[in-house]
Amino acid sequence: MILVTGATGNIGSALLKELHARGAGPVRGLTRDAARAAFPEGTEAVEGDLAEPASLKPALTGVRSLFLVSRLGADAGILEAARKAGVEHVVLVSSITVQTHPHLGPAGENLAVEELLKESGMAWTILRPTQFASNALMWAASIRGRETVRAPYAETALPTIHPADVASVARVALTEPGHHGRTYALTGPEPVTARQQVEAIAAVLGREVPFAEISRRQARAQMVAVFGPEAADAVLDVTGGDVNPELLRVRDTVSRVTGAPARPFRRWAAENADAFRRTAGA
Ligand SMILES: NC(=O)c1ccc[n+]([C@@H]2O[C@H](COP(=O)([O-])OP(=O)(O)OC[C@H]3O[C@@H](n4cnc5c(N)ncnc54)[C@H](OP(=O)(O)O)[C@@H]3O)[C@@H](O)[C@H]2O)c1
């Protein structure tokens, strides 16, 4: 049995689809609200709260492999509950910032989870993805409302990754031999700027989407209200304010592990065009 956490999210939902399509055997998806989860046929929806590891007991029963998205809950307690339940292998989603920006708070937290996993006695595979293509969903309301998209660091080109590629690497690590004790830094196939991302969305919508670069100070003022100051500064640093060659580097890990090329941003935009379209009557 494989248990997928974050199963209704960007990576988890893609992973459930891929495990189903490949006939990977019994799979369970964790959610806090099974009534709202639309999982592939045959995938068991199980409720549990990652913030309360004791609530995960039913979800973990009989599980041999765990796909764990880090920092959604109480990671130390989750790993302990998994070990006690007899989980043999954990595939952990961490972040590339562990190696590109280790001084930042969120990166330090991810590194701490990686270390706990390595010390847990369970086999492990660590995925360190770079920034997700799905972060562009933060512009969806503005684009649907025909407003100008405003973003800082408009010309910084990062090798943004399609979350389905993180899922594909996870699927291989969960179901094929040879991936225990491996740490994979994951990127998309090419660097893409914020301006180019908006252009790609405009192309699939078949209309102009106005874009304006804003200063870090302007962006920070909006982000602090949502994430708090430390996380806002960390996001601004890793998306343009303090980039370095390690962060900018395109890697071939996705194609090496999965055998398929990593998906470009424009593919993510095409697959998710509806999120940027006004619904009828709206
Ligand atoms: N965004 C990036 O650029 C980036 C880059 C590197 C690494 N990462 C890492 O990627 C992860 C996010 O992945 P994602 O985009 O696939 O996630 P996501 O789309 O934000 O979805 C998160 C999922 O987690 C579930 N969840 C949240 N809190 C929970 C809780 N207390 N108990 C149980 N489930 C809970 C939610 O499911 P329910 O609502 O159904 O319970 C939701 O489906 C984070 O660990 C982040 O650090 C992100």
The ligand as an SDF file (V2000), in Angstrom:
LIG
                    3D

 48 52  0  0  0  0  0  0  0  0999 V2000
    5.5870   26.1010   -4.5620 N   0  0  0  0  0  0  0  0  0  0  0  0
    6.8840   25.9870   -4.7950 C   0  0  0  0  0  0  0  0  0  0  0  0
    7.4760   26.7060   -5.5960 O   0  0  0  0  0  0  0  0  0  0  0  0
    7.6700   24.9470   -4.0500 C   0  0  0  0  0  0  0  0  0  0  0  0
    9.0320   24.7800   -4.3320 C   0  0  0  0  0  0  0  0  0  0  0  0
    9.7430   23.7770   -3.6510 C   0  0  0  0  0  0  0  0  0  0  0  0
    9.1000   22.9910   -2.7260 C   0  0  0  0  0  0  0  0  0  0  0  0
    7.7650   23.1980   -2.4660 N   0  0  0  0  0  0  0  0  0  0  0  0
    7.0970   22.3520   -1.4930 C   0  0  0  0  0  0  0  0  0  0  0  0
    5.9900   21.6990   -2.1090 O   0  0  0  0  0  0  0  0  0  0  0  0
    4.9910   21.5030   -1.1450 C   0  0  0  0  0  0  0  0  0  0  0  0
    3.6410   21.9340   -1.6850 C   0  0  0  0  0  0  0  0  0  0  0  0
    3.2290   21.0010   -2.6690 O   0  0  0  0  0  0  0  0  0  0  0  0
    1.8990   21.2120   -3.5230 P   0  0  0  0  0  0  0  0  0  0  0  0
    2.0330   22.4850   -4.3040 O   0  0  0  0  0  0  0  0  0  0  0  0
    1.6270   19.9540   -4.2200 O   0  0  0  0  0  0  0  0  0  0  0  0
    0.8440   21.4530   -2.3630 O   0  0  0  0  0  0  0  0  0  0  0  0
   -0.5570   22.2010   -2.4420 P   0  0  0  0  0  0  0  0  0  0  0  0
   -1.1000   22.1580   -3.8350 O   0  0  0  0  0  0  0  0  0  0  0  0
   -0.4210   23.4970   -1.7430 O   0  0  0  0  0  0  0  0  0  0  0  0
   -1.4680   21.2160   -1.6070 O   0  0  0  0  0  0  0  0  0  0  0  0
   -1.2120   20.9400   -0.2960 C   0  0  0  0  0  0  0  0  0  0  0  0
   -2.1200   19.8020    0.1170 C   0  0  0  0  0  0  0  0  0  0  0  0
   -1.8060   19.4710    1.4420 O   0  0  0  0  0  0  0  0  0  0  0  0
   -2.9520   19.1390    2.1300 C   0  0  0  0  0  0  0  0  0  0  0  0
   -2.8030   19.6010    3.5090 N   0  0  0  0  0  0  0  0  0  0  0  0
   -2.4980   20.8570    3.9320 C   0  0  0  0  0  0  0  0  0  0  0  0
   -2.4820   20.8820    5.2740 N   0  0  0  0  0  0  0  0  0  0  0  0
   -2.7820   19.6210    5.6850 C   0  0  0  0  0  0  0  0  0  0  0  0
   -2.9370   19.0150    6.9500 C   0  0  0  0  0  0  0  0  0  0  0  0
   -2.7930   19.7120    8.1020 N   0  0  0  0  0  0  0  0  0  0  0  0
   -3.2380   17.6950    6.9990 N   0  0  0  0  0  0  0  0  0  0  0  0
   -3.4360   16.9800    5.8540 C   0  0  0  0  0  0  0  0  0  0  0  0
   -3.3010   17.5010    4.6430 N   0  0  0  0  0  0  0  0  0  0  0  0
   -2.9840   18.8100    4.5580 C   0  0  0  0  0  0  0  0  0  0  0  0
   -4.1340   19.7820    1.4330 C   0  0  0  0  0  0  0  0  0  0  0  0
   -5.1200   18.7730    1.2870 O   0  0  0  0  0  0  0  0  0  0  0  0
   -6.6000   18.8410    1.9310 P   0  0  0  0  0  0  0  0  0  0  0  0
   -7.0290   20.2840    1.9090 O   0  0  0  0  0  0  0  0  0  0  0  0
   -7.3960   17.9780    0.9880 O   0  0  0  0  0  0  0  0  0  0  0  0
   -6.4900   18.2670    3.2960 O   0  0  0  0  0  0  0  0  0  0  0  0
   -3.5640   20.1340    0.0430 C   0  0  0  0  0  0  0  0  0  0  0  0
   -4.0930   19.3300   -0.9760 O   0  0  0  0  0  0  0  0  0  0  0  0
    5.4420   22.2450    0.1220 C   0  0  0  0  0  0  0  0  0  0  0  0
    6.0650   21.3130    0.9890 O   0  0  0  0  0  0  0  0  0  0  0  0
    6.4840   23.1850   -0.3670 C   0  0  0  0  0  0  0  0  0  0  0  0
    7.4580   23.4860    0.6040 O   0  0  0  0  0  0  0  0  0  0  0  0
    7.0380   24.1360   -3.1050 C   0  0  0  0  0  0  0  0  0  0  0  0
  1  2  1  0
  2  3  2  0
  2  4  1  0
  4  5  1  0
  4 48  2  0
  5  6  2  0
  6  7  1  0
  7  8  2  0
  8  9  1  0
  8 48  1  0
  9 10  1  0
  9 46  1  0
 10 11  1  0
 11 12  1  0
 11 44  1  0
 12 13  1  0
 13 14  1  0
 14 15  2  0
 14 16  1  0
 14 17  1  0
 17 18  1  0
 18 19  2  0
 18 20  1  0
 18 21  1  0
 21 22  1  0
 22 23  1  0
 23 24  1  0
 23 42  1  0
 24 25  1  0
 25 26  1  0
 25 36  1  0
 26 27  1  0
 26 35  1  0
 27 28  2  0
 28 29  1  0
 29 30  1  0
 29 35  2  0
 30 31  1  0
 30 32  2  0
 32 33  1  0
 33 34  2  0
 34 35  1  0
 36 37  1  0
 36 42  1  0
 37 38  1  0
 38 39  2  0
 38 40  1  0
 38 41  1  0
 42 43  1  0
 44 45  1  0
 44 46  1  0
 46 47  1  0
M  CHG  2   8   1  16  -1
M  END
$$$$
